[in-house]
């Protein structure tokens, strides 16, 4: 249970998250590590089952695209297959015979300042509006971002302030979200 938010700008991306984790019984924990990690200059924020984030944070080195590589192709042909291999090697991938591959997490991944949401079936898609969210408090944060003026954001610092405020609002309305709040900015390079 989490609140993840990402805002995509022109040449930059900002990711934000809370730090509460809960088990199946609802027992809360204040996480010692951020839900947003920098793995080889790739920002990865995870929600859902913590095992996926554990693997991506401590058991894997994210591949990086070359300077001229098309990021959509990179994510489809390199990043996600290597991510899935790391999950399989760690015993985290869930696939029965005849079923599609799956895991039980969602990720917001920023590569060269571009955000890619990676869903439970290893698919991705980008939102033309440039706003992303995940977790139990994600809908609350999304509404707050819209109300706070998503269309007015011009800089990563403005996005960072709005994300922090949106997560503070999610903390008030989602029992599975709590501070502290982490944000990270990534610029295109």
N, C-alpha and C positions, 0 to 999 in steps of 0.2 A: 504494500500500500504506500503510495507515494504521490507527490506532485512534481512532475517534470514539465518544464516549459522551454520552448526555443523560439527565438525570433530571428528571422533571416533578413539581413539588410543587403545593401549594395556593397559587396566586398568584405562583408563581415557576418558573423553569426554570434549569438549570445545564447547560452544554455543556463538554466537555473533549476535548482532542486531544493527540496527540504532534506532533513536527515532522519526522519522517523522510519523505523522498520517495525513490522508486527509479524507475529507468527500466526498459524492457523486459528489459534484460540483467541487472537486479538491482543496478546501480551505485547506492549510496546517496548521498543529499545531505541535509545539515542545512538545512532551509528557513529563510530569513531572515525570512519573514513567517509569522504564525500561520495555521493552517488554519481558525480561527474568526475571522470578521470581523463588525464592526458596520457594516451598510450601512443608513443612514437609520433607525436604531433597530430594525433587524431583525437578529438574530444568524443567521449562515449558516456552517455547518461542512461542509466537503466532503471526500469520499473518492473514490477511483477516479482517472480521468484528470484531471490538473491543469488542463487547458484550461477546464473548466466553472467551477472555482473562480476561475481568472484572470478570466474574463468577469464573474462575479458580484462579484468584489472590485474590479476596476479598470475595467470597461467598462460599468457599468450602475448606475442608482440604483433601489434596491428601492422598490416602492410601499408605502405605509403605510395601514392601515385607519383609518376614522373611529372615534371612541370608542365608538359604538353598533353598529358593523357586526358581523354574525355572522362569526366568523373562518373557519368552514368554507366559507361562501359566498365570502368574500374570497379565500381560498387557491385555490379552484376557479375562480372567474370572473375574478379580477384578477391575483393574484400569479403563479401558474403560467403563464398565457398571456403575461404580460409577460416572465417569465423565458425562456420558449421563444422569444419574439421576439428577445430579446437574443442567445440562442444562434444563431438563424437568421442574424441580422445579422452575427454574428462567424464564420459558417461552421462552427459546431460541431454543430448539430442533424443527426441522421442519419435520413433518411427516404427510402426507395426508393418508387417508385410501388406502391400497394397495401399497403404496410407501415404499421404504427403508428409515430408519431413516437417517437424515442428519443435518448438521449445515453448516455455511458458513465461517469457519475458517480452518486454518491448524496449527498444533502444532509440534514442535520438543520437545520431552520429554526425559530427561536423568534420568535414574534410575540406581543407583549403577554403574555409569560410562558407561552405555550402552544407545545409542540414539535410540529412537523410533519415527519415523514420524507418526503422526496421521492425517489421511486425513478426508475430509468432510463427508465421509460415515462411519466414526468411524473405518475404517480399518487401519492397520499398516503393515509395512514391513521394513526390514533393508537392507541397501546397502552393498554389500560385500566389496566395495572400501572404505567404512567408511566416506563418505562425503555426507552431506545433505544440502538442501537449500529450501527456500520458499520465496514468495513475489515477487513483481514486479521487484526488483533488484537482485533476486536470481540467474538468469542465468548469469548476468554480474559477480557477485561474484564467481560463480562456475568456469567460464572461467579464472578469475584472480587466483583462488586457483590452478588450474591446471598449469597455466603458471608460478606461483611462486614456484612450486615444491612440489605438494601434496605428491609424493612418497618419498620425502626426510624428511618429518616430523617424528621426533622420540620422541619429548617431548611435553607436553601440552603447555609449554611456547612458543615453536616454532609454534604450531598450533594457539595459541592466536595471535602472531605477524602476521601470514599470514592471519588470519581471519580479523584482524583490517585493514590490507592493502587492502584486497579484498573488504571490505565494503567501504573504502575510494574511491576505483575505481568505485564501484557501485554508490556512491554519485555523481561522475562526470557525469555518463551516464544515471541515472534513476531519473527523476524529482520527483518521489515519495519517494526518499530515502535521508536522511540527518542526520547529527550528532546531538549530540555526539554519539559515538559508545560504546556499552556495551558488555563485554565478561564475561563469568563465566566458571570456570573449576570445574569439578566434578570428583572425584576419585572413583574407585570401593572400596567397603568396605566389 
